[in-house]
């Protein structure tokens, strides 16, 4: 069975350069049905499973904020029902890499992309996103190349230009030095210049490296998010680490956008050294749990006294 259903020369020309969609047949693998997802949630390591919620606008403590939940001792079926009925977003991290049946599919996905594009197969990581009908992913960017493979439900992707207006250097530096937070400052006026894509089952979408984007669901959704590093993404992230360090530790006014190729290359080398030696600027954000999954609640979300995640 082929995974890519309609990839042609036009897709190859646009890949990694433009926002583009394509067709795929991941649903035909049988790995994304309710039954398969329940079994997966039961066996996946808890430290690689995230159960989150977007705080309601009127919530006194967490208005419109992404929150971390406690899902320990909750059966897989209940977690899936929570995603269907409540304000729950489940990220089954690296699932496509650590379970054999899913890894075989991931290898085929990227093997076919390699055949179509003429590039060698990328070493990709793959996660499954299971999200509620009213789930939203805040305005953010990814530090690596990303492909989103939509399988079930209806999802809108809003992708923005990669200019300083939408992804300023300071915001990029903050995100690249903070392992938990890729969010960017957002203004509703940005939407006037965005590309909007409504995903249906069997559609995939990808965009140029670091393109800011956000996501709105209109139904219960299941998708696979795959990411992979390239030489370009690795060099840019390392250079941004250097700039963040120069800005915060030495008060220098630096700009990746204004740097020439030679300067970016030198900073990328320096950034790797800074990271290895531990000298690089870091933003330490604790992952605080603020709710627990409770099937008695209509949204399956019950607030708890915040504590640092330890599972």
C-alpha positions as CSV (number, residue, x, y, z in Angstrom):
1,X,0.0,0.0,0.0
2,X,1.3,3.4,-1.0
3,X,1.1,6.2,1.7
4,X,1.3,9.2,-0.7
5,X,-1.8,9.2,-2.9
6,X,-1.4,12.2,-5.2
7,X,2.2,13.5,-5.0
8,X,3.5,14.8,-8.3
9,X,6.3,17.1,-9.7
10,X,4.4,20.2,-8.4
11,X,4.6,18.9,-4.8
12,X,8.3,18.1,-5.2
13,X,9.0,21.6,-6.4
14,X,7.1,23.2,-3.5
15,X,8.3,20.9,-0.7
16,X,10.0,22.9,2.1
17,X,9.7,26.1,0.0
18,X,5.9,26.9,0.1
19,X,2.8,26.1,2.0
20,X,1.4,23.0,0.3
21,X,-1.1,20.2,0.8
22,X,-1.1,16.6,-0.5
23,X,-3.1,13.4,-0.1
24,X,-2.2,10.3,2.0
25,X,-3.7,7.0,3.0
26,X,-2.7,6.7,6.7
27,X,-6.2,5.8,7.7
28,X,-6.0,2.6,5.7
29,X,-3.3,1.3,8.0
30,X,-5.9,0.7,10.8
31,X,-3.6,2.3,13.4
32,X,-5.8,5.3,14.1
33,X,-9.2,3.8,14.9
34,X,-10.7,4.2,18.4
35,X,-9.7,0.7,19.3
36,X,-6.1,1.1,18.1
37,X,-5.8,4.5,19.9
38,X,-7.2,3.1,23.2
39,X,-4.6,0.3,23.1
40,X,-1.9,2.8,22.3
41,X,-2.8,5.1,25.2
42,X,-2.7,2.1,27.5
43,X,0.8,1.0,26.6
44,X,2.6,4.3,25.7
45,X,5.2,5.5,28.3
46,X,3.6,8.1,30.6
47,X,6.6,10.4,30.4
48,X,6.1,10.6,26.7
49,X,2.3,11.3,26.9
50,X,1.0,14.9,27.3
51,X,-2.7,15.6,28.2
52,X,-3.3,19.3,27.9
53,X,-6.3,21.7,27.9
54,X,-6.7,25.2,26.7
55,X,-8.1,27.3,29.6
56,X,-11.5,28.8,29.1
57,X,-11.5,32.6,28.3
58,X,-13.4,33.3,31.6
59,X,-11.2,31.1,33.8
60,X,-10.0,33.2,36.8
61,X,-6.5,31.7,36.8
62,X,-5.8,30.2,33.3
63,X,-7.7,32.3,30.7
64,X,-6.7,31.1,27.2
65,X,-3.6,29.3,28.5
66,X,-2.3,25.9,27.5
67,X,-2.4,23.7,30.6
68,X,-0.8,20.4,31.7
69,X,-3.1,17.7,33.1
70,X,-2.7,14.7,35.4
71,X,-3.8,11.5,33.6
72,X,-2.3,8.9,35.9
73,X,-4.5,5.8,36.5
74,X,-6.9,7.0,33.8
75,X,-7.9,4.2,31.3
76,X,-7.2,4.8,27.6
77,X,-10.9,4.7,26.8
78,X,-11.6,7.5,29.2
79,X,-8.7,9.6,27.8
80,X,-10.1,9.2,24.3
81,X,-13.6,10.1,25.5
82,X,-12.2,13.2,27.2
83,X,-10.6,14.2,23.9
84,X,-14.0,13.7,22.1
85,X,-16.1,15.5,24.6
86,X,-14.0,18.0,26.5
87,X,-11.3,20.6,26.0
88,X,-8.6,18.0,25.8
89,X,-5.5,17.8,23.6
90,X,-3.4,14.6,23.7
91,X,0.1,14.5,22.3
92,X,1.4,10.9,22.1
93,X,5.0,11.9,21.6
94,X,7.4,9.9,19.4
95,X,4.9,7.1,19.1
96,X,5.8,6.6,15.5
97,X,9.4,5.8,16.6
98,X,9.1,3.5,19.6
99,X,6.3,1.1,18.6
100,X,7.2,-1.3,15.8
101,X,3.8,-1.2,14.0
102,X,3.9,2.6,13.9
103,X,7.6,2.9,13.0
104,X,7.1,0.7,10.0
105,X,4.5,3.2,8.7
106,X,6.8,6.2,9.5
107,X,9.6,4.6,7.6
108,X,7.3,4.1,4.6
109,X,6.0,7.7,4.8
110,X,9.5,9.2,4.6
111,X,10.8,6.6,2.3
112,X,8.1,7.6,-0.2
113,X,8.9,11.3,0.2
114,X,12.6,10.5,-0.4
115,X,11.7,8.7,-3.6
116,X,9.5,11.6,-4.8
117,X,11.9,14.4,-4.0
118,X,15.2,12.7,-4.8
119,X,16.5,13.5,-1.3
120,X,17.7,10.9,1.1
121,X,15.1,9.7,3.7
122,X,14.9,12.1,6.6
123,X,15.4,10.8,10.2
124,X,12.0,11.9,11.4
125,X,10.1,11.8,14.7
126,X,6.4,11.2,14.7
127,X,3.7,12.0,17.3
128,X,0.0,11.4,17.2
129,X,-2.3,14.4,18.1
130,X,-5.7,13.5,19.5
131,X,-7.8,16.6,20.1
132,X,-11.2,17.9,21.1
133,X,-13.7,19.6,18.7
134,X,-13.0,22.9,20.3
135,X,-9.3,22.5,20.8
136,X,-7.0,25.3,19.7
137,X,-3.2,25.4,19.3
138,X,-1.8,28.8,20.1
139,X,0.2,30.9,17.7
140,X,3.7,29.4,17.6
141,X,6.5,28.0,15.4
142,X,8.5,24.8,15.2
143,X,12.3,24.7,15.5
144,X,12.5,21.9,12.9
145,X,10.8,21.0,9.6
146,X,7.3,19.7,10.1
147,X,4.7,17.8,8.1
148,X,1.1,17.4,9.5
149,X,-0.8,14.3,8.3
150,X,-4.5,14.7,9.0
151,X,-6.5,11.5,9.5
152,X,-9.8,12.1,11.3
153,X,-12.1,15.2,11.8
154,X,-11.9,18.8,10.5
155,X,-9.0,21.1,11.3
156,X,-8.1,24.6,10.2
157,X,-4.4,25.5,9.9
158,X,-3.6,29.2,9.7
159,X,0.0,29.8,8.5
160,X,1.8,33.2,8.6
161,X,4.7,34.8,6.8
162,X,8.2,34.4,8.2
163,X,9.0,38.1,8.5
164,X,10.1,40.0,11.6
165,X,6.5,41.2,12.0
166,X,5.3,37.7,12.6
167,X,8.3,36.0,14.1
168,X,10.8,38.6,15.5
169,X,14.3,37.5,16.3
170,X,13.8,38.1,20.0
171,X,10.8,35.8,20.1
172,X,12.7,33.1,18.2
173,X,15.6,33.4,20.6
174,X,13.3,33.0,23.6
175,X,11.7,29.9,22.1
176,X,15.0,28.2,21.1
177,X,16.3,28.6,24.6
178,X,13.1,27.3,26.3
179,X,12.3,23.6,25.8
180,X,8.7,24.0,26.8
181,X,7.5,27.0,25.0
182,X,7.4,27.8,21.2
183,X,4.6,30.4,21.5
184,X,4.9,33.8,19.8
185,X,3.3,37.2,20.4
186,X,0.1,37.2,18.5
187,X,-2.2,40.0,17.2
188,X,-5.5,39.3,15.5
189,X,-4.6,41.7,12.7
190,X,-2.0,39.1,11.6
191,X,-4.8,37.0,10.1
192,X,-5.2,39.4,7.2
193,X,-1.9,38.2,5.8
194,X,-2.2,34.5,6.6
195,X,-2.7,31.4,4.5
196,X,-5.8,29.4,5.6
197,X,-6.1,25.7,4.9
198,X,-9.1,23.6,5.9
199,X,-7.9,20.0,6.4
200,X,-10.1,17.0,5.7
201,X,-9.3,13.4,6.5
202,X,-6.6,12.1,4.1
203,X,-5.0,15.5,3.7
204,X,-1.4,16.4,4.6
205,X,0.1,19.9,4.9
206,X,3.6,21.3,5.2
207,X,5.2,24.8,5.2
208,X,8.6,26.4,5.0
209,X,10.8,26.0,8.1
210,X,9.8,28.2,11.1
211,X,6.6,29.5,9.6
212,X,4.4,30.8,12.4
213,X,1.0,29.1,12.6
214,X,-2.0,28.2,14.8
215,X,-4.7,25.6,14.6
216,X,-8.4,25.5,15.2
217,X,-10.5,22.3,15.4
218,X,-14.1,22.1,14.4
219,X,-14.5,18.4,15.2
220,X,-12.8,15.6,17.1
221,X,-9.4,15.2,15.3
222,X,-6.6,12.7,15.0
223,X,-3.5,13.7,13.1
224,X,0.2,12.7,12.9
225,X,2.8,15.4,13.3
226,X,6.2,14.5,12.0
227,X,9.3,16.6,12.4
228,X,12.9,16.3,11.2
229,X,16.1,18.4,11.5
230,X,18.0,19.5,8.5
231,X,21.4,21.2,8.2
232,X,19.6,24.5,7.7
233,X,17.4,24.2,10.8
234,X,20.3,23.0,12.9
235,X,22.5,25.9,11.9
236,X,19.8,28.5,12.4
237,X,18.9,27.2,15.9
238,X,22.5,27.2,16.9
239,X,23.0,30.7,15.6
240,X,19.9,31.9,17.5
241,X,21.3,30.3,20.7
242,X,24.5,32.4,20.2
243,X,22.4,35.6,19.7
244,X,20.3,34.9,22.7
245,X,23.4,34.5,24.8
246,X,25.0,37.7,23.4
247,X,21.8,39.6,24.1
248,X,21.1,38.4,27.6
249,X,24.6,37.9,29.0
250,X,26.4,40.7,27.3
251,X,23.7,43.2,26.4
252,X,24.4,43.2,22.7
253,X,21.8,44.2,20.1
254,X,22.0,41.3,17.7
255,X,19.9,40.3,14.7
256,X,19.9,37.0,12.8
257,X,18.0,38.8,10.0
258,X,20.8,41.3,9.5
259,X,23.6,38.8,9.8
260,X,25.4,37.8,6.6
261,X,26.0,34.1,5.7
262,X,29.5,34.1,7.1
263,X,28.3,35.6,10.5
264,X,25.5,33.1,10.7
265,X,27.9,30.2,10.0
266,X,30.3,31.3,12.7
267,X,27.5,31.9,15.2
268,X,26.1,28.4,14.5
269,X,29.4,26.8,15.3
270,X,29.7,29.0,18.5
271,X,26.1,28.1,19.4
272,X,26.8,24.4,19.4
273,X,29.8,25.0,21.7
274,X,27.8,27.1,24.1
275,X,25.1,24.5,24.3
276,X,27.6,21.6,25.0
277,X,29.5,23.6,27.6
278,X,26.3,24.8,29.4
279,X,27.2,28.4,28.9
280,X,24.3,29.2,26.6
281,X,21.5,31.4,27.9
282,X,18.5,29.3,29.1
283,X,15.0,30.1,30.0
284,X,13.8,27.7,32.7
285,X,10.1,27.1,32.7
286,X,8.6,24.5,35.0
287,X,5.9,22.2,33.6
288,X,3.2,22.7,36.2
289,X,0.2,20.4,36.4
290,X,-3.0,22.4,37.0
291,X,-5.9,19.9,36.4
292,X,-6.8,16.3,36.5
293,X,-8.9,14.2,34.2
294,X,-12.3,13.4,35.8
295,X,-14.9,11.5,33.8
296,X,-17.6,13.0,36.1
297,X,-17.0,16.5,34.7
298,X,-18.6,17.4,31.3
299,X,-15.3,18.6,30.0
300,X,-13.3,16.0,31.9
301,X,-11.2,18.9,33.5
302,X,-11.1,19.5,37.2
303,X,-8.6,22.0,38.6
304,X,-6.0,20.9,41.2
305,X,-3.5,22.8,43.3
306,X,-0.6,23.3,40.9
307,X,2.5,21.0,41.2
308,X,5.5,20.4,39.0
309,X,5.1,17.5,36.7
310,X,6.9,14.4,37.9
311,X,5.5,11.6,35.7
